[in-house]
Amino acid sequence: MNSAQSQGTALVTGASSGIGAIYAERLAARGFDLLLVARDQERLEAAATTLRTAHGVQVEVLKADLTQKDDVLKLEQRLRSDSSISLLLNNAGVAADGLLANADMDQLERLIQLNVTTVTRLASAAAASFAKAGRGTIINIGSVVALFPERFNATYSASKAYVLSLTQSLNAELEGTGVKVQAVLPGVTRPEIWERSGIDATQIPADRVMEAGEMVDAALSGLDQGELITIPSLPEAADWDAFVAARHVMAPNLSKSKAAARYT
């Protein structure tokens, strides 16, 4: 059962800290019951107690390691079977530092599992369930490095480019179903993801680093405004529109029966 004024249940991955924890608080304030997912049971329980007291919503916690397929499959099944879930926040993710040529490939495989495979499986399950219900919201947390891959680690940038592309394609697939889709592309924020990946965010100029709370509030404002892609620090929406328009200008010439004259 949902709370009296509930908007349904929001499933939040990576909910024990950083961006996920802030989203959980903001969504609870909006009347969502919560299903909080992360590896840290103790922090999840503490957050749940605080959120229940502050907002009068129901909060369930689920300890899961979303780099492990068995845990992902359990959460995927929950999404497919629990009709109370009306919002998926695909937030759990990990960064990496260093050059691809020197990388720990086991670490990168875990990154791809979490940032790509898990996001895809959960988005698929949510899309099926939400489309059947004729309502729901899928929010995928990406990164601005999807638009500027030369400036950051190759695998992390590629994983976030995947999230952007997945969101755009999924939105087209869900047109007319009543399901809202959003990708959020933050710049550098202050969650623990940077510390866990060995990146010292204190070396980044302060005017380039956004507080996570401000980022989440901007992202939710973008959702309210119906944005498919939200870049919290971008001053002019027209800049993104121009970027999309440039892509569409190329579209008629991306697949032809003959090579371009400059190649012959």
N, C-alpha and C positions, 0 to 999 in steps of 0.2 A: 504493500500500500504506500502511496505517496502522501506527503504532507498535505494539509488542507489546501494551501494555495500553491502547491507545487507546479512547476513547469515541466514536470517529469524528472527523470534522473539523468544527471550528467556524469558520464564515465570519463575520468581524468587519469591519464597515464603520466608517470613521473610526478606524482602528486605530493611527494613528501617534502619537497623543497623548491626554491627558486620560482620559476615561471608557473609550474604546475600548482604549487601551493597557493600562489596569488590568484590564479584562475579559479581554484576551488573556492576561495573566499568570496570572490566577486560573483561567481555563479550562485553560491548559497545566498548571497544578498539579493539576487534576482529571483529567488524562490525555487531554485533547483534543489532537489535531493541529490545526494552525491554517492558515487561509487569510486573510491580513491584507490589507485593502484600504484604500487612501487615496491621496492625490495626491502625498505626499512620499516618493519612492522611497528617498532616503538614510536617512530616519528609520525607514522600514519595514525596510530591510536591517539596520540597527543593532539594532532590536528583535528581529528574527528570530534574529540571532546570539546575543543574550543568552538568549532563550527556549529555543533548542536546547540551549545549554550547561547552563542551570539545570534544565531539566525533561526533557530527553531525548526531546522530541517532534519530529515533523516540522513544519516551518513553511515555507509558501510565501507569497511576497509578490506582490501584484498592484497595480500603479500604475493608478489609475482616477479620473477626475473624474465623480462621480455626479450632477453637474448636466448632463452631456452624455449625450444619449440613446444614442449608439453605445456608450459605455462601460457604460451600464446594461444594454443588451441583451446585451452579451458576458457580463456577470456573471449576468444572468438565465438565459442559456443554460447557463452552468456549473452553476448550481443545479439546473436541470432534468436535466442529463445526468450529473452526478457523484454516484453513489450513496454515496460515502464521507462526504458532507456530512450531518451529523446535527443541526447547530444553526446557526441564523441569528441573529446579533445585528444588528438594524437600528439602528445607533447614529449613523451619519453624519447630521449636521444642522447648521443654521446659525440664529442668532438675528438679530434686527433691532431697531433702536431708533428712536424717533420716532413721530410721528403718521401715521396712514394718509393723511390729506389732504395731507401734505407729503412723502410717501415717494417714493423712487426706485423706480419701478415695475419697472424691469429687475432691480434687486436683489431686489424682492419676488417676481418671477417665478422667479428662481433659488432663492429660499427655498422656494417652493411645489414646484418641481421636486424639490428634495432632500428636503424634510421630508414631502411628500405623495406625489408621483408615484413617486419611486424606492422609497420604503418600500412602496408598494402593489405595484409590479411584483415586487420581491424577495420580499415575503410571499406573493404569488400563486404564484410559482415554487417557493418552499419548501413551501408547503401541498400543491401537487400532488405533488412528489417525496416528501415525508415521508409523506403519506397513503398513497401507493402502497407505501412500505416498511413502513408500520404502526408508525412510530416517528419521533421527532424533536422538536425544540424551536424555537419562534420567539419571540424576545424583541424587543419594540419599545420603544425608549426615547422616552418622552413627556415630560411636565412637569406639575407641579402647576398651572401656569397654565391648563391645560385645565379645571380646576375653579373658577378664579377669574380669568376673562378680563379683568375690569375693571381689574386691577392691572398689566397689561403690554401690550406692543405688540399691536395687533389681529391682524395677520396671523400672527405667531408663535404667539399664543395659539390662534387658529383652527386652525393646522396641527397643534398638539399635541392639540386636541380631536378632530381627525380621527384621529390615531393611537390615541387612547383608544377611539373608536367602532369603528374598524377592528378593533382587537384583540378587543373584546367580540363583534362580529359573527362574526369569523373563528373565535373559540373555539366559538361555537354551531355553525357550519358543520362544524367538525372533530370534533365530539363523536362518540366511539366509534371514532375512527381510530387512537388511540394517540399522537396528536401533542399536545404540551403547548404552550400559548400563554401569554404573560405580557406585560403592559405595565408598565413601570417609570415612575413619576411622581416624579422628584426635584424638590426645591426648588432653591435656588441652590447650586451646587457651584463648585469652583475650576478647571474645565478652561478651555482657551484659547478656547472658543466665545464667552465674554463679551468677551474682549479683541478678537477679530476683528470683533465686531459694534459695537465702540465703546462698550461699557458698562463703567463703572468699578466693578468688584465691591468695591473697597476702601471705597466709600461705603455699602455695605450693612452693617448691624450684624453683628458677628462671630458672635453667637449665632443668626444666620439663615443662615449659610453652612456647608455641610457639606464636609468633605474628600472628594474623589472616591473614594479607597480605601474609606472607611467606607460611602459610598453604594453602591458596587458589592458590598461584602460583605453589606450588608443586602438588596440586591436578589437576590443569589444565595441567601440564606437564605429569602427569600420564595418563590423558585422551588422550593427544596427542600420547603417547606411546602405547595406546591400552590396558591399564590395566583395568581389571574388578574390582579389589579391589586395592585401593590406600591407603597406610598407610604413611602419609607424613614424619614421623620421623624415619621410619624403614630403617637402612643403607643398608641392603642386601635383594634384592628381593628374593634371594634363600631361605631365612628364611620362607617367606610366601609360596613359592613353596613347601618346606618341610612339612609345616603344612597341606597344601592341599593334598600332597602325602600320609601323614599318615592317613588322613581320607579315602582316596581311598583304602589303604591297608585293612582297616576294612570292606569296603563295601561288599565283598563277604560273610561275616559271620554275617551281621546284621539282616538277616531274613532267618531262617532255620526251618525245620520241627521238629527238636529235640532241647531241651535245651542243652547248653554246658555241658560237662562232669563235670565241677567244681560245677554245681548246682544239680547233681544227685548222 
